[in-house]
């Protein structure tokens, strides 16, 4: 694992929906850009949405959570308010750390260790993305390893076709600021783009006794591409991409009691003054595109990334766990007073250092051809991948003294957690699209062969000599068939649907389990939908049903558990729902050739999620204790609505967008809702109340080079509890302003 792999791999997404190549270097460069669907969502045999550069520029949102909420079927739990570490679920998959969806950047897996330790503590800087693709249903059979809910592919700044550049500067509430600049060019045989991003803020939370609660993130990206000249007999291109990212965030796991939230929702306790996230990420990939003959495109990508993350934070106060204090601060007043800095006392402090490596080689070949009036596309891919998570958690001792934390004993490295998690995976797929008179049928099959290896050295073996080593391994192979269709009723309307077997890896094997290792998560997924697209109207609706044969739970601190990271079987479950997405230009009039537009959009999701077995739960997101057949699955919001209205002219656009997040259960059950109140302790709460947030953004073009913009988040300053995880009630971002300028050159 510490050495570079020689690899093979599934999915250089650039070719997944490739058009027939021709012998021209311009076209081979187009093929090289790694997108799943781009603007071809209307032809998918399943649900898919593409959020393009124009919409992102109109919204001016650095927070990916607020952008993804414009897509139905996406469930998100806010955490720190800036969207730096999104908790994303698709069609009812668990949202915690986005660990149950396939996350990609330019078609390459981006989680620090997607098989061995999939929690996405690193997430790419969204400010440098020019597009987002979301796949659900049978349309994402090519993507993996998480194929139940779907996939999200982030598209980084592309190399321009001629010399171009862009600079963006902004400043706003809480000293939030951004500096971004990119410049690129395409020459006869050599192209490039270089980009620098910096995002920073002092934070909107108020730390007892003062202090910074914000972050500083810096991100550098470069792409260098060589390609053959126009008219080459065998067009090809070779692209090197490099990314270096770092973040220092004064962020905490610890929220508030309900009483403290009522008094000041943006308060942070004195006991979090030393909490900090130190993270850096490096990525390198080499991508080769080849068109050896008409209709054939072959994409090969080798990739390597390293991620380091150390989230240091208070773990106990006065010998009491944080969750115990939050649940009953009256009984545990002595510990609560230490946590809030009102009394002196001992604090256990944990530095949770983790180093990740992810590497692989992937190859994908697409062949387009026709036989008479029938169109064919054969898509074959394979990926050899390996990743590792090296965990060293260290407990040190602090003392709270007059509101300030003082180090009293620095712990020995690894005295809290000392383990290595390894994964090796071979994934392959074959998909065949056949189109006859407007009907596209797309059967396919995916294969995953995975080896998971867990090595726990124990908390006393700092040097990892193996004196108390415990090991466990898990090997398994899965076949995942599926079929989808898309039928064009006419030029505007189409029907789509599909059936596929979904899958998620079972996580690391346990060295302490007495009941055997967790089995893979599996499901049968069905969907049926309708699309209607004309110049002024765009509509897509879909019904889906995910029948789990074995749904998996997890035990993570970020999900409210003890932090073992263990996965456990939870049996059968059913997640079903309806998605609707519609946009319409109120001023659309082809005859008048009106250049002013007034777009209105609506995205609605209804989801019902219930367990279909009775069992004793092992902790984490779903709590501990008995779960009954028919109980609701927590953290899956039944009703989600996002609506917007805008105005667009040649030199000005403005968008007003509202997001409704309905009541969300945070505990399994079928009984009535119990929401946070003074009369209910934290463990008694089973539902977080719904809330509405309204944002406004505008762009005014001053001349061909300069554009002024503004963003107002939460214009009504609505205060809401957005979650009760990781530890305690957490607020949304209050009213905030951001203003800046964009410069094109």
N, C-alpha and C positions, 0 to 999 in steps of 0.2 A: 504493500500500500504506500510505503514511503518512496517507492520508485515510480517513475512514469510508466503507464501501461502501454502495451501495444494493443490496439483496440479495433473494434468494428462497430456499427451502431445503428439504432433505429432512427432516429429521425432527424435528419437534416430537414427541418420543416420547409426549407426553401423550395423543395421539389414537390411537396405533398399535393399542391393544387396547381402545379406548373402548367403553363400553356405550351403548345408545341414550339420547340426552339427552331430558329433558323440560323443560317451561317452568317452571323453578324455580331460583332463584338458588343454593340449596344444592347442587343437582346440577351446575350449571355450575362451581361452585367445586371440586367433586370432579373434574370433567373436567380442570380446569386443573393439577392436580398431575401432574408429569411422571414417569410410570412406564412401563416397557415391558410388564411382565407382572404385577407385584404378586402377588396370590394366585391368579392365573389360569394358573399354569404347567401345571396339569393338562390344559388345553385346547390347548396349543401343538402345532403340526405340526412338532415338533423338540424338542431338549433345552433345558431352561431351569430354573434354580433361583432362588429368592427367599429371601434371608436377611433376616428382618424385625426389627423393633425389639425384640421380646421376647427373641429369641435373642442379639442384640447386648448387651442389658442383662444377661442371664445370664452371658455370657462376660467382660464387662468388659475386652475386649481393645482397646487403642489401636493395636495392630499389625495392619494389614489382612492381612498375609501369613498370620497364624495363623487368621484368620477364613476367608479364601478356601480354605485347605487343607481345610475341611470339605465342599467341593464337588468331586466327581470331575471329571476332565478339566482341572483347573487345575494347571499346573506353575510353580513359583516358585523363584527363586534368591535366597537371602538375601545381604545385603551388609553393612549397618552395624548390624543387630541390632534396630533400632527400627521398621522398616517405613516409613521416611519417603520412600524412593524405590524402590517395589517393582519387581522384575523378574518380570513375569507373562507366561506363555504359556498358550494354550488349545489343546488337542488337538494338541500338538506344534509349535506356532509358536515361533520363537526367543523367549527370555525377556528378552533384554538391553534394559533400560530400557522394557519393555512396549511396544516400538515396532511390534509386529506384531499388535496387537489394537486394536479401537475402544474408546477410553476416553471416558466421558461423566460429567458431573454434571448431574442433572436433565434428561437428554436432550440436553445440549449438549456438543460435543467439548471436552475439557479439556486435552489435550496442548498445550504451548506453541505448537507449529507442526505440526499433525498431518500435513500433506502435505509441507511443505518440509523439516522437521527433526523427525521424529516421536519422538525419544527423550524420554521423559517425566521430565525432571529436576525439574519441578514436579509434585507429586501432592497433591490436596486433603487437608486435615486430616481423617483418618478419624474422629477423636473427635466430630466434629459431624455424622456421618451417622446416619440412623435406618433405613437399609436398603441392601441391595446386590442387584443383579440381574445374573445371568450368563446369556447366551444363546449357544448353540452350534448348529451345523447349520443347516438351512434355516429355522429360526425366526428367524434374524437377517438375512434378506435385506434387510430395511428399513434396517439399520444399515450404516454404512460410514465411511471407505473400506475398512477392513480386514475382509474377509468370509470369510477362510479358517478361522481359528480361532474367532472369535466376538467378543462385545462384553461389556463390564462397565459398568454404569450405577450410579453412586453417588447415593443419594437423601438430600438434605440435610434438615435439620429443617423439617418442614411447619408451616404456619400452623395453630394449634389452632382448634377450633370455638367455644370460649369462652375467657375469660381463664385463662391457665395459665402456669406457669413452672417452671424446673428449675435447680438449682445443684448442681455436683459439685466436690468438693475431694478430692485424694488426695496421698499422699506415700509414697515407698518407697525401695528400694535405689538406690544411686548418685545420691542426691538427686533422683531422678525425681519429678516433681510435675505435677499438672494442676489448673487452675482453669477451670471452664466454667459459664456461666450463659446461659440464654435465657428470654425472656418474650414472650408473644404473645396476641393476642385477635382475635375476629371480631365485628364490629358489624353494623349494618344494611346499610351499603354499603361499609364500609372495614375491612380486616383487616391485621394486621401480625405479624411476628416479628423479634426482634433477638437476636443471639447473639454471645458473646465466648468465645474459647477461648485458653488458653495452655498449652503443653506445654514442659517443660524437663527437662534431666538434666545431670549432670556427666560422664556417660559411664562405661561399664564397662571401657574399655581403660586400660592404665597406660602413660603416656607417659614415656620415658626422661627423667630429671631433673625429672619432675613436670609437671603442667599439665592443663587441662580438655580432655576428649575428647568432650564432650557437645554439646548443642544448646539453642537457645531458639527456639521457634516460636510466633507469635501470629497469631490469625485472627479477623476480625470479619465477620459476615454480617448482612444485613438484607433482608427482603422486605416490600414494601408492595403491597397488592392492593385495587383498586376493583372492585365487581361490582354488577350490577343487583339491584333489589329482588325479593323473592319475587313471582311472578306476572307478571313482565315478559314481553311478547310475544316479545322477542328477547333471551334471556339471554346475557350476556357478562361477561367479567372481564378486567382488565388488571393484570398483576403486574410490578413492578420489583424486580429482585434485584441486590444489590451485595455484592461480596466483596473484602476486602483482607487479604492474607496476607504475612507476612514470616518469614524464618528466618535465623538465624546459627548455622552448624554447624561445629564444630571437627572436621571429617571429612576423611578422606584416601582416596586410591585405593590406597595402599600397604599390603600385608599383611605376611606373614612368610615367612622360609625355614622348611623343615620342622624343622630343628634348633632354631631359635628358638621355633617353635610348641610343640615338645615341652617345652622348658624353661619357657615361660610363654605359654600360648595367647592371653592378652589383652594382651600387650605391644604397644606402638607405638614405632617407632624415633624417635630424636632428630631425624632428618632430616625428620620430618613435623610438627614443632612449629609451623610457620607455615602449615600447610595449613588452609584455611578455605573454607567455602561461604557466600556472601552471596547471598540470594535474596529477591525480593519479587514479588508477583503481585496484579494488580487485575482484577476482572471486573465487567461490567455487562451485564444482559440485560433486555429488555422483552418480556413474553409476553402475547399476546392470545388469548383463547378465546371462540368465538362459536358459538351453536347457532341458526341461522336458521330451522330447521324440525325437526320430530320426526325423530330418527334421524340427524341431520347435526351433526357437530362439526368446526369449523375452528380449527386452532391455528397461530398465526404468532409467530415469535420472532426478534428481532434481538439480536445479541450482539457483544460486543467485550471482548477481554482483552489485557493487557500483562504480560509476565513478564521479569524481569531475573535473570540467574544468573551469578555469577562464582565459579568454583571454582579458587581459587589453590592451587598445590601444587608440591612439588619435582618436577623433571623428570629431572635427571641428577645423579650424584654423582661427582666426580673425572673428569668427561668420559665416564662410562660410563652406559648406559641402565639403568633400574631392572630391567627384565626380565633383562638380561645379568647383573647383580649377583646377583639372586635365583637364577638358574639355576646360577651357579658362584661362590659367595662365596669359595671357597678361592683360586681363581686370581686373582680380582679383589678380594683382601683389602684393598688400599689404598682402593678405592672403597667397599667394605663398611664399613670402619672410619669413613669420613666419614659414611656413611648412619646409622650407629649412634652417632655422636658420640664415638667413641673416638680419632679423629684429626682434625686440622684439614685443610681443603681446600675446593675450589670446588664450588658447587652452582648449577646452572641451575634457576631457579624460574619457573614459568609461571602467569600470571593469565589464566584462560580466560573472559573476559567475553562474554556473549551476551545480546542483547535480542530478544525475540519479540513479535510481534503476531498475533492471530488474530481474525478478524471475519467475520460472515456474517448472512444472513437466511434463515430456513427456514419453509416453510409445509407443512402437512399437513391433508388433509381426509379424513374418514371418514364413510361413509354406510352405515347399517344398515337393511335392510328385509326383508320376507318376501313370498313368493309361495306362498300355501297353507301347506304344512308345511315349505317349504324356506326356510332363512335365508340371507341374503346380506350380505356386508360388502365394500365397495369402499374401498380405502385408497390414496390418491394423495399423493405428497409430492415436494418439490423443495427444494434448498438451493444458494444461491450463496455460496461461501466463498473467502476469501483469507487467506493467512498468510505471515509473513516471519520469517527468522532472520538477525540481524545479528551477525556474529562478529568480535570483536577479541581476539586472544590476544597477550599481551605477555610476552616473556622478560626477566627481570631476573637479576642475579647476586648470590649470597650467598656468605659464607664461613663454614664451620663453625669456630668458635674455642672450644675447651674446652667442647664440648657445646652451645654456643649459636650460633644463626644470626644473622649480622650482614650487613645490606644493604651491598653494595659498589658496585653500579651499577644504577640504576633504568632499565629499558628504555623505549624509545619505543613508544607505543601501537600495536599491530598488527604488531609486528616478528616475530611468530610465526604469526599467522593474521589475514587481513584480507579478509573476503568477505561477500557478501549473498546469501541464498537466498530466492527468491520462489516462491509457488505460487498459482494461481487454479484453482478447480474448480467445475464445475456438476454436481450429482448429482440424479438423479430416480429415482423408483420407482413402480411400480404393482403392487398386490397385490389379489387377489380371493379371498375366502373364501366357500365355499359349503358348507352343512351340510344333509345329507339323512339322516334316521333315524340319527343318531349318527355319521355319517361326515362329517368335515370335510376338504375338499380345498382346498389353498391354492397355486395357481400365482402366479408373480410374475416381474417382471423389473426389474433395476436398471441404470441408465445413469450412467457417469462420464466427463466430459470434463475433462481436466486439462492445464494448462500449467505447466511447471517452468522456472525461469530462474535461472541461476547466474552470479554476477559475482565474480571473484577479482581483487582490486586488487593483489595482491602484497605482500610483507612490507616493502617500502621506501617505499610510497606511503601514508604516514600520513594525508594530507589527502584521499585518494581523488580525485586529479586525473585518474586514468585513464591515466597515462603507461605503465603496464605491465598494463593491464586485459586479462584473458582472460575470455571469456564462452562460455556454452553453454546451449542450451535443448532442451527435449523436450516435444513435444505428442503426446497420444494419447487415444483414445476406446475405451471398453470397454462391452460389453453383457453382463450377468450374469443369465441366466435361472435359475429354480429352481422346484421344486414340492415341497410337503410335504403330509402327511396325518395325521389323528388319527382313530382309529376307537374309539368307546366300545363295548366288548364288553358291559358292563353298567354299573351305577352306580359300581362300584369299579375296574374294570379297563379299560385302553385300550391300543391299539397305535399307534405313531407312526413316522414315517420321512420320508425325503426325499432329494432330489438337487438340488444347486445348484452353479453355477460360482463358485469363489472367486477373490479378487483382492487384491493389495496393490500400491500404487504403487512404482515402481522407484527412488525416491530421487533426489537431485540428479544432473543430468548432469555428467560429468567433463570438465574442460578439458584433460586430459592423456591421455585414452584413445586408444589406437591401434587398438582393435578395435571401436569403435562404442559407443553408449550401452547401458546395461543395459535389457533388455526388462522389461515388467511381470511380476510374479509371478502365476502362474495355477494353478488346480487344479480338478479335479472332485471334489466332496465327497459322500459317501454316508453315510447313517445309518439305522438301524432300532432301535426300542426298545419297551419295555413299561413301563406304569405300573400301580400298584395302590395305591389310597388308600381306607382306611376310617378310622373314628374312632381306632383304636389303632395302625394300621400305615400306613406310607408307604414305597413302594418304587418306584424307577425304575432301569432298566438300559438301556444302549444300546451298540451296536457301531457303530464309525465307520471310514471309510476315506477318506483324503485323498490323491488321486493328483495330484501336482504335475507339470505340464508344464514349468514353469520355476521352480525354487526360487531365491531370492536370498540371497546372503551379504552381509555388511557389514563395513566396516573402521572400528572405533571403539576408542578406548583403553579404554573401560569394558568392551569385549568382548575385550580382549587384543590389539588391533591397533595400527596405527601412528597412528590418529586422523584419517585423511583424510576419513572419512565416506562414502567411495565405496561404491556397491553393485556387485555383480558376479553374472553368471549362473552357476548351478551345475547347470542341467539338470534331469532328471527325478528325482523322489523319491517315496517311498511312506511315509505315516504312517498307522498303523492301530491300533485298540485297542478296549478294552472298559471301560465305566464302570458302576459300581454304587453306588447310594445307597439306604440303608434305615434307617428309624427305627421303633422299637417301644416301646410303654409296657408294661413288665413287670407293672405293677399294674393294667392296664386291665381294668375289669369294669363294663360298662354297668349291669348289674342292681344292683350294690352302690352305684353313684354315688359311687365313691371319689374324694375330693378330693386324695389324695396320688398323685403320679405318680413313676415311675422310668423315664425315657426312656433307651434305649440307641440309639446311632447308629453307622453304619459307612459310610464313603466309600472306595471302592477304584477305582484306575485302573491299567490295564495299557496301555502304549504301546510299539509297535515302530516305529522310525523309521530308515529306511535310504536312502542315495543310490542312484539307479538308473542313473547315468551315471558315467563316469570322466573326470576333468578335473584341471587344475592349479589349486589354490585360491589366492586372492589375499590371504589373511590374515584378521585379525579372529577371531571366535568359533571358526572352524574351522581356524585355523593356516595355515601356508604349506606348499606342496608338493603331491604327487599325492594325489588321492582316487579310490578305486576303486569300481566298481559293487558294491553290497552292503555298503559301509562304514556303520557306525552314524553317525547324525547326533548330534553332541555336545549335551550339556546338556538332553537330554530323558530324564527319569528313567523307566525301564520300570515300576517298581512304586511306587505311592504309596498309603498307607493312613492314614486318620484314624478313630479310634474313640473313643467317649465313653460315659460312664454318669453319670446324674445323679439327683438327688432333688428333688422340687418339692412344697411344701405351700403353704398360703395365705400364710404369712409368711416362708418360707425356701426357698432353692434353692441347690444346689451341683452343680458339674460337674467331673468328672475327665476330661481329654481327652488322648489320646496320638496322636502323629503320627510315622509311619515314612516316611522318605525313603530309597528304595533306592539301591543302588550306581548312580552316575551317570557315564557316560563324558564326558570333557572333551576328547577328541580323536577324530577319525574313525578307523575301523578295524574289523577283524574278528578281530584277534588277542586273546590273553588279557589279563586285567585287570592293570594295573600301578598299584598304589596308592601314596600317599606313604610314603616310608621314608628312612632315613639313607643307604641304598645307591643311591638313584635321584635324579638331578637333576630339577629342576622340569619341564624339557621332556620328560623321559622318562615322566612320570606321564600315564596316559590315563584314570584312573578315580578318583573320590572315593568313599570308603567310605560305605555307608548308615549311618543313625543314627536314634535314637528320642528324642523330646523329649516330656515329660509336663507338662501344666499343670493347675492347679486354680483354680477361681473359686467364690465364694460370695456370696450376698446375704441379709441378715437385715433384715426390715422391723420397725422399732422401733414406729412408729405410722403413721398415714395420710400423714404428711409426711416422715418420716425413714427412710432405709434405709442401713445400714452394709454395706460390701462389702470384699472382699479378692481379690487375684489373686496367685498364686504361679506364676511361669514357671520351667520346667525344675526341677521339684521334686527330681529325682535328681541334679542338677548334672552332667549328662552333658556331656562335652567332645567336640566334633566339629568337623571341618573342613567348613564348609558350602559353600565354593567356593574356586577358585584364581584368581578374577578380582575386580577389574580387574588387580591386580598382586600376586601372592603369595597364600599360604594365609590364609583368614579364619575366625575362630572364631564360634560361636554365642554368644548371651548366656548367661552363667552363671546359677546360681540367683539369683532376685530376688523381692522381695516388694513388694507395693503395697497400701495400705489407704486407705480413704476413706469419705466419706459422700455420699449423694445426698439432695437436699431438693426435694420437690415442693410447689408453692404455686399 
